[in-house]
Amino acid sequence: MLLLDLPQELVLEFAAYLPERDLNALVATGNRKLRAILLGSVLLRYHVLLERTGLEENPAAMSGVVASDRLKALMERERRWLTFQPLGRHTIELDFESAGIYDLTGEYFLVGDVPNQNSMCTAIRYVSTISPSAEWRRIDVGVPVVDFGMAVEEHDLIAVLTCRPSDINSLQMRMSVKLICFSTGNPHPLAKNAEILLQEVPMTHGRPSASIELVGKTLAISFLYWTERDRDSDQLYLVDWQTGDILAPPLQIYCSGLIFLTPEVLLIPNLVDASIDVACIPSSASDPDTPVVIHTLRLPELVAGHSIFTFQCRGEPNPRSSTHKSAYSTLSPFLPSPTDNLILFTLLTGSPITGTTTDHMFVIPRLQFAAALLPLLGQYPDGVDIDYASWGSYHVRWLDAQDLSKHYITTTCGLRLVAIPHDAETHPAEAKVLCFSPHAVALEDSDGDGDGSLGFGTLVKPDEPGAEPAFASLKVVWKEHVYSRVPYREVYSAEKFAYDTVIVNNESIIGVKLVQFDFKTVKMLPFLLAAFASLHGATALLTPTGRTPSGKDIYTVPPGSRVAAYSASQIEVLAPNGTLLHTFTDTNSPSPSEKQDYNVHFAQAFYDCGTDASTGDPTQITTLNATFVVPPIPENYESQVLLIGPGLEGFDPLTNESVGIFQTALQYGASPYQGGPFWTVYAILETPSFYITPGPAASSESSPIPRQETQPIVNPGDTITTAIVYDPDGPQFDGQHRVWYQGIFVGPASLGDGPLLLEISFSNPPSRVRAQILLQEEGAFEAADYPAGEMVFEDIQLALNPNTTTPGTEPEISWTVLSDAATGVGIEVLVDGGVGAKVAMVFPDSA
């Protein structure tokens, strides 16, 4: 029996499983009957359009819908995307404190949940972006959450990375993954162990940058501890999450980002080698000692003096390998294909010589890239190194990132990427959608002039191999010629929006307005969802909340704020997300009062971090930490201020004047709003004319909350470790690469979740940054105003960023003593050096 002897319905049933390429081959055979059957089928036209748009049908939503109505619905959906026409609007309120972690999957928007303003994220909240009546749901994790990853569509699974003190050693931090069923919030039924321990590291490592991806049975999770010099803990783990087995030895990594290309192949950005590493994942843990084979895809060669500072990636959705039926369900009739979508890479390059940085962005269509790469990897089982010219121009589309908002990397879903200018919040602008689907690229011109225009859209054609790069960043950073053969269609909105950034999921564009730390309301549009935050407490930035004995005003900023100190006359206060909240300048900086009965005095051991002896480039501190025992309470309480602990002091690069001191301080005394006759701890920035401290935001109708109600009190005899560490996630500004520092406190149970925190960045490159073991004092007149005896700082660690020093010529760290005679405090360096140093503060004898 021949094919065409079968009933026409069976022929079409067989044909429905064929890709478009094979259907075109059948049509081209010249058989008129077969051609008529195939071209006359609405069902086949529907399947071809699904393939050409990178979509899959959702059977749960389309059951019982005839083929003609399915095709009509799909065509209407694509028309709205390609002409940027939203369907409607609705708003969802956020009535809880949210953390900085978030994600998008399917139709859900997820954010970290902070139980109260002074605690850490311990839960995850999520809401559907489709239904106007959707309500927030909550998954209670119960311990501090670092980040999370999801396989909701495949396994109804959310994997939550948690950190808490070790059960054995309180100075160690336990990094574990909890495996939770998304639909119930309970431990996942397919996981043998509800929690998998991956690492125990010293508390001084700080919270890592992490990436978590799940495909099939494989959990891939990476840790990057930016503060550590030896980088031994910067590792990628491959785990069978269902059994808990480790699939291979941990891999050394240099970026926290990772992404599955296929269920068996992982892509890992490598900023050190300027490449994308390709790892082939073992199928089981039968031989966990066998190393993972690594292949290398080189990026274009960098111009001399340039390097990569950050390198991230993301793709949505992930590929899948399981036939397990998930409990997850959605109302969306069409879903992005897990095998045919965009992989987005963002990177920041810079030159330490010029002090400038450049943002870059490129995408790789997953389906074509995997089809070309996988056969090649199979031919080279021991690994292959591929130069950029052999792969990049065929599969990479570089995009001009200079004018785009880059707050988040969740800007792709399926074969679409969304973007908006970085200054749209202050200068409303059109949002745009970049469509990479074959359907969008192949659309004919609406006016027939050959320029690819369609409504607000323009076809961006493949670059000619010999053509000049399309934008400047491709010329100044990359040594070799960079061009792209990947076309796309660019569609602009008719409306202008005042958003800080835009992100996207399957059915909505999400316009985010970053006014302070968290989302307060979310305005939904099909294809457009807007998020707004209230300026709660921002007015408190402009009004001092206290005053020190020397007359310096104290400014209380919201917890987690960042302070960018450019010079002694320009200091900016930013929300944790990078939004500018307030600027202190030489015209409005608060000045000390005329009352000068009290003076600020210092006693310190310090080390000046300057420039590399070989290159002349600035060196960078990555961590400064020390351990001490809380001393006795001073005999007298005369409203004196004592600030004791590690500190970093920045200096103006032009005048060499002190910009300010950032200190993780043990504090005694001060005004009613900043303490009392007891010891507490907090992070503080002291400038020549005022202090900035973190505190709860107050409404305009209420007084500031007293410090003793928000800061943990510690007692004499308590052992505390404090650290100032480099924060890799701090915001970057155009033309600058800023280095941010945050404080860490580890100690007794009375610390709880720790004090309210602050982050600081000095000018880049600074003329000098000084590491200190420091006493700051105001209003101490006699020996009884100080603690009795001495205070010893032990196990002092001062680490420099190895990327800013020349191997073999690293500076020798030696501490210098400097003390105001007025304090009567002696400083003694008992053990010198950058590792295991010891410094004693000897207080005046009050006998």
VOGU-3710 file (C-alpha; in Angstrom, 3 decimals, decimal comma):
1> mllldlpqel> 0,000/0,000/0,000  1,252/3,458/-0,939  1,043/6,496/1,296  -1,661/8,173/-0,772  -3,771/5,029/-0,688  -4,455/5,781/2,980  -7,400/7,943/4,023  -6,571/11,641/3,858  -7,102/11,962/7,623  -4,284/9,450/8,306
11> vlefaaylpe> -1,929/11,193/5,877  -2,482/14,470/7,702  -2,053/12,765/11,093  1,370/11,473/10,012  2,324/14,824/8,496  1,454/16,684/11,691  4,540/15,166/13,379  6,941/16,434/10,693  8,963/19,645/10,981  8,432/22,405/8,427
21> rdlnalvatg> 11,557/21,448/6,511  10,244/17,930/5,838  6,780/19,216/4,930  8,340/21,542/2,371  10,241/18,583/0,939  6,997/16,641/0,548  5,316/19,576/-1,184  8,317/19,859/-3,510  8,044/16,231/-4,694  5,684/17,368/-7,449
31> nrklraillg> 2,843/15,025/-6,523  -0,250/17,139/-7,067  -2,503/15,065/-4,799  -0,044/15,157/-1,918  0,558/18,869/-2,458  -3,188/19,586/-2,381  -3,684/17,561/0,809  -0,831/19,278/2,622  -1,455/22,852/1,495  -5,185/22,567/2,078
41> svllryhvll> -4,876/21,517/5,718  -5,618/24,161/8,349  -4,129/21,841/10,988  -0,765/21,709/9,187  -0,727/25,480/8,738  -1,298/25,753/12,482  1,554/23,354/13,313  3,914/25,149/10,927  3,101/28,526/12,496  3,715/27,079/15,977
51> ertgleenpa> 7,151/25,949/14,838  7,962/29,246/13,124  7,036/31,246/16,233  8,946/28,990/18,652  5,789/28,010/20,522  4,034/24,886/21,736  0,344/24,324/22,280  -0,897/23,991/25,847  -3,237/20,960/25,610  -4,942/21,799/28,896
61> amsgvvasdr> -6,040/25,175/27,546  -6,790/24,170/23,926  -8,612/20,880/24,453  -11,747/20,738/22,295  -10,811/23,811/20,205  -11,007/23,161/16,462  -7,933/23,710/14,285  -9,260/26,829/12,565  -9,882/28,562/15,910  -6,450/27,520/17,188
71> lkalmererr> -4,823/29,028/14,096  -6,854/32,211/14,452  -5,902/32,585/18,135  -2,216/32,041/17,362  -2,202/34,545/14,503  -3,933/37,157/16,678  -1,428/36,635/19,493  1,515/37,140/17,142  -0,102/40,189/15,544  -0,408/41,887/18,926
81> wltfqplgrh> 3,222/41,212/19,796  4,440/42,402/16,385  2,456/45,643/16,589  2,878/46,167/20,357  -0,833/46,263/21,130  -1,709/45,325/24,732  -5,126/43,930/25,573  -5,966/45,652/28,875  -4,779/46,600/32,362  -5,157/45,426/35,933
91> tieldfesag> -3,312/46,083/39,177  -2,002/43,819/41,925  -0,976/45,298/45,280  2,133/44,187/47,192  1,470/44,457/50,937  4,705/42,877/52,176  8,429/43,650/52,342  10,207/42,087/49,361  13,858/41,115/48,991  16,179/41,681/46,053
101> iydltgeyfl> 15,778/38,156/44,681  13,091/37,509/42,098  12,338/35,458/38,991  9,784/34,864/36,263  8,591/31,466/35,116  5,591/30,642/32,988  2,835/33,010/34,064  4,251/33,614/37,567  6,198/36,499/39,042  8,163/35,510/42,181
111> vgdvpnqnsm> 9,927/37,654/44,795  11,722/37,013/48,060  9,599/37,737/51,131  11,098/39,513/54,152  8,915/39,007/57,273  9,865/42,417/58,624  12,153/45,246/57,640  14,962/44,218/59,962  15,203/40,552/58,981  16,424/38,447/56,097
121> ctairyvsti> 14,411/36,820/53,332  12,938/33,541/54,616  10,071/32,955/52,198  9,066/33,309/48,551  5,882/34,929/47,284  4,428/34,526/43,815  1,455/35,736/41,791  -0,026/34,984/38,384  0,451/37,773/35,845  -2,588/36,665/33,807
131> spsaewrrid> -5,617/36,831/36,080  -6,857/40,252/37,313  -8,141/38,560/40,480  -4,905/36,687/41,242  -3,702/36,797/44,845  -0,213/36,462/46,256  0,753/33,031/47,545  3,594/32,244/49,927  6,145/29,442/50,266  7,660/29,520/53,765
141> vgvpvvdfgm> 11,277/28,321/53,741  11,978/28,998/57,423  15,685/29,850/57,079  17,558/32,666/55,304  17,247/32,394/51,517  20,171/33,251/49,212  18,485/32,508/45,874  16,228/30,011/44,146  15,815/28,147/40,861  12,795/26,476/39,315
151> aveehdliav> 11,599/23,590/37,167  7,909/24,341/37,609  6,672/23,243/34,190  8,722/20,034/34,234  8,610/18,923/37,877  6,481/21,384/39,879  9,787/22,054/41,656  11,476/25,033/43,254  15,020/24,604/44,620  15,885/27,146/47,328
161> ltcrpsdins> 19,487/27,868/48,313  19,687/28,583/52,040  22,433/29,605/54,439  22,596/29,222/58,199  25,243/28,591/60,854  26,694/25,103/60,907  25,304/22,701/63,505  28,874/21,857/64,527  30,764/25,157/64,293  28,936/28,498/64,615
171> lqmrmsvkli> 31,750/30,228/62,702  30,985/28,051/59,678  28,141/28,703/57,243  26,046/25,822/55,909  24,990/26,149/52,242  22,103/23,794/51,440  19,380/23,389/48,824  15,792/22,760/49,884  13,655/20,912/47,314  10,067/22,166/47,517
181> cfstgnphpl> 6,918/21,316/45,595  5,804/24,592/43,986  2,068/23,855/44,052  1,943/22,727/47,712  4,945/24,319/49,446  5,826/20,913/50,940  9,003/18,857/50,430  9,053/17,518/46,885  7,768/13,907/46,738  10,364/12,816/44,131
191> aknaeillqe> 13,317/13,957/46,236  14,892/11,284/48,436  16,257/14,053/50,668  14,272/17,236/51,199  17,533/19,140/51,782  20,943/18,598/50,171  24,068/19,962/51,881  26,603/21,279/49,369  29,146/23,378/51,285  30,266/24,499/54,700
201> vpmthgrpsa> 32,450/27,602/54,529  33,703/30,180/57,048  31,195/32,890/57,905  33,754/35,451/56,737  33,205/34,272/53,166  29,931/36,194/53,210  26,866/35,321/51,160  27,864/34,068/47,718  26,627/35,003/44,300  24,804/31,893/43,109
211> sielvgktla> 23,098/30,474/40,037  20,643/27,575/40,202  19,326/25,690/37,176  17,254/22,497/37,026  16,694/20,216/34,024  15,497/16,639/34,285  17,161/15,063/37,302  20,131/17,428/37,192  20,549/20,294/39,624  23,385/22,620/38,590
221> isflywterd> 24,358/25,202/41,194  27,360/27,507/41,341  28,864/29,551/44,178  31,126/32,570/43,796  32,674/34,173/46,902  34,079/37,471/45,669  35,795/38,272/48,956  38,077/35,248/48,955  41,540/35,401/47,422  42,196/31,681/46,933
231> rdsdqlylvd> 38,786/31,086/45,258  38,788/27,446/46,417  35,101/27,677/47,294  34,088/29,092/43,887  32,644/25,877/42,538  29,941/24,395/40,342  28,067/21,359/41,675  26,173/18,849/39,525  23,680/16,850/41,587  20,946/14,311/40,925
241> wqtgdilapp> 18,308/16,130/42,955  16,045/13,085/43,149  18,675/10,814/44,754  20,973/13,447/46,242  23,996/11,897/44,480  26,863/14,096/43,300  27,306/13,478/39,556  30,891/14,725/39,210  33,656/16,440/41,183  32,945/20,151/41,755
251> lqiycsglif> 34,207/22,364/38,930  36,287/25,507/39,500  34,406/28,514/38,087  35,043/32,221/37,567  31,460/33,465/37,045  28,315/32,482/38,892  26,194/32,270/35,725  25,320/29,026/33,945  22,668/27,678/31,589  21,598/24,365/30,101
261> ltpevllipn> 21,948/24,270/26,311  20,363/20,811/26,274  19,600/18,444/29,175  23,097/16,968/28,746  25,144/20,094/27,971  25,850/23,085/30,209  27,168/26,502/29,117  29,367/28,301/31,683  30,616/31,890/31,150  34,345/32,233/31,836
271> lvdasidvac> 35,516/35,813/32,318  39,140/34,833/32,971  39,622/33,109/29,600  37,053/35,270/27,741  35,129/32,215/26,658  32,011/30,135/27,099  32,911/26,755/28,572  30,818/23,794/27,446  30,416/20,981/30,006  28,989/17,568/29,148
281> ipssasdpdt> 26,973/16,319/32,134  27,369/12,677/33,266  24,217/10,611/32,907  24,565/9,142/36,413  26,727/9,136/39,523  28,166/5,684/38,778  31,664/7,177/38,589  31,538/10,489/40,459  35,339/10,853/40,363  35,396/11,186/36,577
291> pvvihtlrlp> 35,931/14,849/35,688  33,472/16,601/33,412  34,750/17,114/29,868  35,119/20,815/29,084  35,003/22,294/25,598  35,748/25,976/24,954  34,028/28,537/22,741  36,212/31,632/22,518  34,833/35,148/22,487  36,425/37,703/20,156
301> elvaghsift> 39,944/38,653/21,172  40,004/41,694/23,451  42,020/44,809/22,736  45,199/44,962/24,827  44,566/46,319/28,312  40,908/45,260/28,398  39,390/42,454/30,435  35,961/41,127/31,367  34,625/42,218/34,785  31,233/40,464/34,808
311> fqcrgepnpr> 29,678/37,784/32,585  26,085/36,547/33,030  23,621/34,427/31,058  19,990/33,314/31,034  17,469/31,519/28,845  13,740/31,034/29,373  12,446/28,389/29,377  15,027/25,714/30,129  15,166/22,540/28,041  13,517/19,445/29,511
321> ssthksayst> 14,348/15,763/29,609  11,548/14,309/31,690  8,202/12,838/30,711  6,990/13,268/34,302  3,624/15,046/34,332  3,875/18,128/36,523  1,022/19,358/38,699  1,705/22,836/37,304  -1,034/24,196/35,061  -1,535/27,462/33,225
331> lspflpsptd> -4,291/29,230/31,337  -1,944/30,303/28,532  -2,969/28,603/25,263  0,572/28,806/23,869  3,874/28,204/25,649  7,443/29,015/24,571  9,335/25,994/23,290  11,950/24,619/25,717  14,224/23,782/22,763  13,730/26,881/20,590
341> nlilftlltg> 14,378/30,114/22,494  17,007/32,767/23,059  20,037/32,465/25,314  21,029/35,924/26,554  24,564/36,849/27,606  25,517/40,160/29,228  29,054/41,203/30,063  30,959/44,217/31,287  34,434/44,894/29,930  36,832/47,535/31,122
351> spitgtttdh> 40,320/48,907/31,101  42,108/49,535/34,404  44,350/51,937/32,478  41,577/54,321/31,427  39,148/53,481/34,238  36,285/53,084/31,736  33,841/50,225/31,297  31,628/49,078/28,421  28,409/47,069/28,557  27,794/44,315/26,023
361> mfviprlqfa> 24,871/42,078/25,191  24,417/39,222/22,758  21,883/36,475/22,140  22,183/32,977/20,692  19,119/31,202/19,238  19,226/27,877/21,095  17,795/25,484/18,472  20,170/26,257/15,606  23,162/26,581/17,925  22,585/23,190/19,563
371> aallpllgqy> 22,064/21,535/16,172  25,449/22,817/14,983  27,424/22,324/18,198  26,387/18,884/19,457  27,718/16,837/16,498  31,044/18,647/16,817  31,329/17,833/20,522  30,638/14,188/19,749  33,644/14,110/17,414  35,991/15,381/20,148
381> pdgvdidyas> 35,355/13,380/23,335  38,420/14,879/25,053  37,409/18,487/24,526  37,774/21,002/21,724  38,839/24,668/21,670  36,927/26,695/19,047  37,975/30,224/18,066  35,268/32,870/17,729  35,511/33,227/13,951  34,562/29,557/13,556
391> wgsyhvrwld> 31,302/29,825/15,470  30,369/33,329/16,601  29,269/35,109/13,442  26,957/32,217/12,539  25,113/32,018/15,864  25,651/35,258/17,825  23,710/38,498/17,451  25,441/41,375/19,211  23,129/44,139/20,460  23,984/47,713/21,374
401> aqdlskhyit> 23,725/47,731/25,175  25,026/51,237/25,853  21,656/52,995/25,960  19,590/50,142/27,396  18,496/49,600/30,974  20,389/46,642/32,404  19,039/46,263/35,953  17,942/42,656/35,391  18,712/39,801/33,008  15,134/38,465/32,807
411> ttcglrlvai> 14,537/40,297/29,536  13,981/37,299/27,256  11,262/34,684/26,980  11,024/32,336/24,045  12,323/34,076/20,917  11,666/37,617/22,202  13,801/40,179/24,018  12,418/43,383/25,566  14,281/46,606/26,308  13,885/50,273/27,219
421> phdaethpae> 16,416/53,158/27,410  18,247/53,392/30,734  16,996/56,929/31,401  13,341/56,239/30,587  12,325/56,790/34,211  13,216/60,485/33,905  12,793/60,799/30,126  9,833/58,586/29,135  10,611/56,509/26,079  9,260/53,764/23,863
431> akvlcfspha> 9,748/50,178/24,942  10,797/47,745/22,254  10,512/44,057/21,474  13,155/42,215/19,465  11,570/39,224/17,704  13,938/36,486/16,497  11,347/33,964/15,309  11,455/32,859/11,641  7,843/34,015/11,374  8,679/37,593/12,432
441> valedsdgdg> 11,814/37,782/10,294  10,046/36,496/7,150  7,126/38,956/7,254  6,863/41,091/4,128  7,145/44,889/4,227  3,900/46,678/4,891  4,762/49,383/2,362  6,745/47,297/-0,108  9,837/49,527/-0,035  12,134/46,691/0,929
451> dgslgfgtlv> 13,302/48,129/4,256  11,527/45,478/6,314  9,161/47,889/8,058  5,928/46,608/9,554  3,922/49,088/11,576  6,364/50,235/14,277  8,773/47,426/13,396  11,954/47,210/11,369  13,757/44,157/10,045  17,402/44,097/11,150
461> kpdepgaepa> 19,100/42,049/8,469  22,248/39,905/8,777  25,486/41,907/8,723  27,682/41,765/5,688  30,993/40,024/6,552  33,082/43,002/5,459  30,822/45,720/6,840  31,820/48,066/9,633  30,534/47,089/13,117  27,026/48,407/13,690
471> faslkvvwke> 27,878/50,274/16,919  30,897/51,732/18,673  31,356/49,223/21,503  32,205/46,513/18,964  35,123/48,605/17,719  36,791/49,843/20,893  36,861/46,603/22,904  37,246/43,697/20,478  40,449/43,311/18,507  38,969/41,141/15,770
481> hvysrvpyre> 36,163/42,112/13,406  32,762/41,314/14,913  29,614/40,886/12,857  26,383/38,873/13,096  24,445/36,826/10,575  21,401/36,423/12,844  18,430/38,621/11,747  15,560/39,889/13,906  12,630/42,297/13,821  12,532/45,312/16,127
491> vysaekfayd> 9,102/46,581/17,253  8,528/49,805/19,219  5,582/50,785/21,381  3,451/53,735/20,341  3,214/54,816/23,981  6,127/56,175/26,015  6,812/54,756/29,475  8,627/56,070/32,555  10,156/52,754/33,653  13,581/52,027/35,077
501> tvivnnesii> 13,623/48,707/33,254  11,395/46,161/31,543  11,336/42,382/31,930  9,186/39,730/30,270  7,424/36,408/30,687  5,293/34,414/28,270  2,254/36,696/28,218  3,374/40,040/29,670  5,989/42,722/29,504  6,712/43,935/33,029
511> gvklvqfdfk> 7,642/47,585/33,381  9,468/48,148/36,660  9,727/51,488/38,417  12,473/51,347/41,047  11,634/54,069/43,539  12,981/52,346/46,616  13,603/48,748/47,604  10,501/46,768/46,799  7,450/46,497/44,613  4,309/48,089/46,071
521> tvkmlpflla> 1,829/47,775/43,209  1,955/45,851/39,956  -0,101/47,142/37,047  -0,842/44,340/34,608  -1,347/44,486/30,869  -1,326/41,504/28,563  2,101/42,186/27,003  2,580/45,029/29,486  2,749/44,779/33,266  3,878/47,797/35,273
531> afaslhgata> 5,399/47,664/38,759  5,561/50,701/41,025  7,037/51,261/44,473  6,178/53,987/46,972  8,734/56,422/48,285  8,101/55,330/51,860  10,520/56,980/54,231  12,540/58,839/51,608  11,838/62,232/53,191  13,733/61,088/56,278
541> lltptgrtps> 16,913/61,306/54,191  16,699/65,095/54,150  16,284/65,590/57,906  18,920/64,712/60,533  17,708/62,141/63,055  20,360/62,904/65,658  23,589/64,730/66,400  26,922/63,586/67,794  28,704/65,337/70,686  30,950/67,161/68,184
551> gkdiytvppg> 27,885/68,597/66,447  27,899/66,350/63,386  24,434/65,613/62,052  23,373/61,981/61,826  21,374/61,000/58,746  19,392/57,770/58,922  18,928/55,976/55,592  16,826/52,883/54,848  18,551/49,569/55,632  20,523/48,109/52,758
561> srvaaysasq> 21,123/51,540/51,194  24,266/52,153/49,188  26,389/55,289/49,493  28,523/56,318/46,514  31,227/58,689/47,747  32,745/60,452/44,736  34,553/63,180/46,652  34,315/65,134/49,876  31,786/67,423/48,145  29,639/64,840/46,314
571> ievlapngtl> 28,081/61,851/48,057  25,034/60,028/46,687  22,638/57,799/48,637  21,099/54,991/46,591  18,459/52,374/47,289  19,704/48,744/47,267  18,576/48,467/43,631  20,705/51,444/42,556  17,987/54,116/42,472  19,281/57,564/43,499
581> lhtftdtnsp> 17,546/58,729/46,694  19,534/61,819/47,700  22,728/63,728/46,891  24,890/65,573/49,416  26,959/68,280/47,695  29,149/71,144/48,797  26,044/73,365/48,638  23,720/71,271/50,784  25,960/69,035/52,852  25,177/69,419/56,551
591> spsekqdynv> 27,871/71,168/58,536  28,958/70,668/62,141  27,282/72,977/64,626  29,162/75,874/66,159  29,392/73,937/69,400  32,971/72,586/69,394  33,294/71,441/73,017  33,762/67,931/71,729  36,305/66,798/69,126  36,628/63,674/67,008
601> hfaqafydcg> 39,805/61,715/67,788  41,254/58,593/66,227  43,539/55,746/67,204  44,350/53,167/64,557  46,582/50,659/62,872  46,308/51,119/59,118  47,500/49,905/55,717  47,232/52,075/52,587  46,110/50,192/49,488  47,484/52,068/46,495
611> tdastgdptq> 48,680/50,952/43,060  50,340/47,851/41,650  54,105/48,297/41,515  54,383/46,766/38,034  51,392/48,238/36,210  50,610/51,379/38,164  46,946/50,364/38,210  44,845/50,686/41,391  44,816/47,641/43,655  41,564/46,594/45,270
621> ittlnatfvv> 40,703/45,298/48,729  38,323/42,333/48,697  37,990/41,686/52,428  39,032/43,036/55,820  37,935/41,096/58,890  38,875/40,728/62,539  37,695/38,935/65,680  37,493/40,547/69,121  35,957/40,179/72,573  33,546/42,926/73,665
631> ppipenyesq> 35,307/44,928/76,420  33,800/46,038/79,755  31,281/48,888/79,938  33,036/52,238/80,593  32,765/53,415/84,176  31,393/56,819/83,140  28,535/57,617/80,771  28,750/61,232/79,578  27,039/60,806/76,180  30,414/59,984/74,662
641> vlligpgleg> 30,620/58,097/71,350  33,027/55,196/70,865  33,214/53,455/67,475  35,632/50,520/67,413  36,311/47,997/64,647  37,554/47,428/61,076  37,171/50,361/58,699  37,907/51,488/55,142  38,738/55,137/54,480  38,548/56,588/50,966
651> fdpltnesvg> 40,374/59,663/49,747  39,497/62,206/47,059  41,511/61,283/43,917  42,163/64,967/43,136  42,728/66,578/46,538  43,724/63,513/48,598  41,264/64,689/51,271  39,355/62,091/53,255  36,001/61,324/51,664  34,772/59,227/54,561
661> ifqtalqyga> 35,306/56,173/56,744  33,114/53,092/56,394  33,268/51,103/59,628  31,704/47,895/60,927  31,652/49,222/64,414  31,232/48,135/67,984  29,521/51,246/69,353  28,990/52,716/72,805  26,987/55,746/73,915  25,690/58,649/71,780
671> spyqggpfwt> 22,353/60,427/71,548  18,988/58,853/72,465  18,404/57,994/68,793  21,797/56,335/68,302  22,352/54,177/71,371  22,921/54,550/75,096  25,132/53,252/77,935  25,575/49,830/76,313  27,457/48,151/73,460  25,809/47,577/70,073
681> vyailetpsf> 27,028/46,971/66,520  26,198/48,598/63,214  27,672/49,800/59,938  28,345/53,528/59,668  29,850/56,031/57,248  31,537/59,053/58,796  32,283/61,974/56,469  34,121/65,162/57,437  30,780/66,854/58,204  28,144/64,209/58,984
691> yitpgpaass> 27,341/60,562/59,673  25,159/58,177/57,651  23,678/55,171/59,439  21,020/52,630/58,416  17,699/52,654/60,221  14,006/51,951/59,708  12,310/54,447/57,412  9,939/56,704/59,319  6,760/58,273/58,046  6,462/62,031/57,918
701> esspiprqet> 4,067/61,916/60,864  6,299/59,968/63,246  9,617/60,369/64,964  12,595/58,198/64,031  12,639/54,849/65,779  15,270/54,797/68,554  18,373/52,847/67,619  18,112/50,578/70,663  14,819/49,220/69,285  16,420/48,189/66,001
711> qpivnpgdti> 20,056/47,300/66,733  21,199/44,190/68,626  22,824/44,807/71,996  25,983/42,815/72,773  27,534/42,195/76,166  31,039/42,292/77,616  32,742/38,956/77,003  30,886/38,246/73,728  33,148/37,175/70,850  32,346/38,910/67,561
721> ttaivydpdg> 33,818/38,701/64,076  33,208/41,685/61,809  34,190/42,022/58,180  34,044/44,495/55,320  33,767/42,574/52,069  33,493/43,300/48,365  29,928/43,060/47,015  29,941/41,972/43,328  26,244/42,775/42,903  26,518/46,505/43,555
731> pqfdgqhrvw> 25,207/48,822/40,836  27,476/50,032/38,040  27,188/53,439/36,420  27,867/54,522/32,852  31,579/55,022/32,248  32,593/53,679/35,665  33,385/50,387/37,335  32,557/50,969/40,993  33,679/48,682/43,794  31,107/48,221/46,576
741> yqgifvgpas> 31,707/47,048/50,142  29,276/45,679/52,702  29,545/44,802/56,382  29,197/41,364/57,970  28,786/40,546/61,674  29,093/37,073/63,226  28,694/36,534/66,936  26,409/35,618/69,826  22,740/34,715/69,571  21,828/38,238/70,674
751> lgdgplllei> 22,910/39,436/67,234  19,885/37,660/65,749  19,837/38,325/62,006  22,504/40,960/62,530  22,337/44,756/62,545  20,870/46,938/59,831  23,403/47,210/57,042  24,860/49,786/54,701  27,119/49,592/51,640  29,770/52,033/50,451
761> sfsnppsrvr> 31,678/52,755/47,250  34,475/55,288/46,993  35,556/57,083/43,812  37,088/54,905/41,112  39,995/54,820/40,772  40,654/56,293/44,239  43,958/57,913/45,037  44,051/55,798/48,159  41,906/53,407/50,208  43,047/52,826/53,783
771> aqillqeega> 42,296/49,622/55,694  42,039/50,289/59,430  41,634/48,731/62,832  40,125/51,878/64,224  38,853/53,685/67,311  36,792/56,836/66,697  35,932/58,842/69,792  33,844/61,904/70,507  33,242/63,410/73,952  35,551/61,157/75,992
781> feaadypage> 37,333/63,420/78,502  38,954/61,027/80,958  40,104/57,451/81,354  36,819/56,366/82,959  35,033/57,267/79,715  36,808/54,303/78,052  36,622/50,569/78,808  39,140/49,242/81,272  42,168/47,260/80,122  42,820/46,442/76,475
791> mvfediqlal> 40,934/45,153/73,447  42,748/42,712/71,146  41,785/42,222/67,490  42,816/38,729/66,431  42,915/36,764/63,181  42,950/39,958/61,108  42,693/39,103/57,418  43,318/41,733/54,735  43,019/40,345/51,191  43,708/42,146/47,924
801> npntttpgte> 41,975/41,270/44,667  44,467/39,044/42,780  43,172/40,452/39,485  44,576/43,873/40,473  48,068/42,709/41,457  50,901/41,264/39,390  51,848/37,690/40,418  55,171/37,665/42,198  55,093/41,378/42,968  52,190/41,496/45,414
811> peiswtvlsd> 52,740/44,188/48,065  53,817/43,143/51,537  51,103/44,145/53,981  52,402/45,875/57,092  50,365/47,838/59,636  51,265/51,411/60,656  50,237/52,912/64,000  48,634/56,366/64,202  47,000/57,733/67,357  45,750/61,137/68,492
821> aatgvgievl> 47,448/61,956/71,778  44,148/63,314/73,105  42,676/59,822/73,265  45,306/58,371/75,545  44,718/55,083/73,700  47,759/53,050/72,730  47,911/50,920/69,559  50,251/47,921/69,401  50,784/45,654/66,376  51,386/42,276/68,024
831> vdggvgakva> 51,460/40,237/64,795  52,046/41,981/61,456  50,919/40,991/57,943  47,783/40,384/55,907  46,960/36,936/57,321  46,464/36,222/61,017  47,553/39,682/62,146  46,908/40,857/65,712  46,431/44,422/66,969  45,845/45,580/70,555
841> mvfpdsa> 44,094/48,764/71,698  45,290/49,683/75,179  42,823/52,009/76,905  43,833/54,688/79,449  44,241/53,540/83,030  41,431/55,028/85,131  42,878/53,879/88,446
//
